[in-house]
Amino acid sequence: MNRATHRLFALFFVHTFAIAPFAEAQGGLSQAVLEVSSTVGDTRRNVDGQLYEGRVVATIRDRDGDPRNFTGNDRIDFAIGPRGGPAALQFSGEAPEFEAWARENASALLGILFPSSLSASVLGRGAGELQAQQVLLTTALATESAREMSQGGRYTAGGLFEYEVFTRDGHRPGDSARAWQALYNVSRAFSLQGRFVQTHEGFATNAGAFSADVHPYAEIDGPIRWRIGGTARGGFLYSRSNAMDLGSLEFGGGGFVSAFKDLGRLRLGGGSVLQGSKSYVPNVFNDEGDGLSFLANAINNRGILYDLSYGATVGVDTSDRTTLIVKLLQNHPLTSEVDRPDSWLLLSGLSYRFGLPSVNAGYKYYSTSGLHSHSVFVMGNFNW
């Protein structure tokens, strides 16, 4: 079982890189602007489209006889701002001056392109938020089996697969975004997680993330059952497109607590996770030659992001083998140098028991400022 699961994870991430288009030579922000939706005439290119979390409006006037590029003394009138908002930065000048301007305004550009984090923009969810949701859904609030809990045991997720479709505010006809997500609990306190995302918003982006986390805990039995534990994770993220290639190492850790009450056929529970997260762009993505080092440095200069996630669950036995489940989660970013919105997730599903193990299947709805998603999932539960 372990060997087969590890092979699935390996194939999952080989797929991430294998289907990604071979990147053209990167030319900093200039190259990224060329990949945004545009129309090209004899002597000018009119750009109007989305670039990650930003909207770019620009006019490039050709002076070298090739309107398809932006080099030399080609001139640009450039404006960028958040989706649905006014332009926050503007520039007029030639190509070499444009790249120098981008380096001088690295922090402001980062705040537009990746306002919450690199992971939130390319994965549709921040790495820390993803971890908090999984800890709550598959460990802290895993209260699906009343019989085993009443006997002193408690289920945790053994494996999960999820397919998600999401949309961003300001999307245009032809835009699309979808994700595949998998989790495997190697043991009760150690799991592997992966997420692969494909988006098309004028240009295609393939992004993948993989992490390993430990989440040891202790249970206190009684009329109200408590679970208290900690979590620590490490992993990587890679995003590839014709606009820019970016990657980061992702770290995080914190603690969680949950409580639940068994009321016969009804179970109630609640819990919370407090954690900090940090992204680091290694030197392979921090090369002056690709023109993107200004973004890498700005990401590395960001401090630790702190989040408080909390939620509640209700389970009702509808028969000896089936249970209806509803879970509601809220993620609240705590004080940091980055202004990030709250988000919430609603899960509804059905759990069916095959003796000791059980299988859950259901639907999730996720919403945050500027993004909404729908997903379906199947999860196997095993009493480790």
Secondary structure, 3 states (H helix, E strand, C coil): CHHHHHHHHHHHHHHHHHCCCCCCCCCHHHHHHHHCCEEECCCEEEEEEEECCEEEEEEEECCCCCCCCCCCCCEEEEEEEECCCCCCEEEEEEHHHHHHHHHHCHHHHHHHHCCCCHHHHHHCCCHHHHHHHHHHHHHHCCCCCHHHHHCCCCCEEEEEEEEEEEEECCCCCCCEEEEEEEEEEEECCEEEEEEEEEEECCCEEEEEEEEEEECCEEEECCCCEEEEEEEEEEEEEEEEECCCCEEEEEEEEEEEEEEEEEECCEEEEEEEEEEEEEEECCHHHCCHHHCCHHHHHHHHHCCCEEEEEEEEEEEEECCCCEEEEEEEEEEEECCCCCCCCCEEEEEEEEEEECCCCEEEEEEEEEEECCEEEEEEEEEEEECC
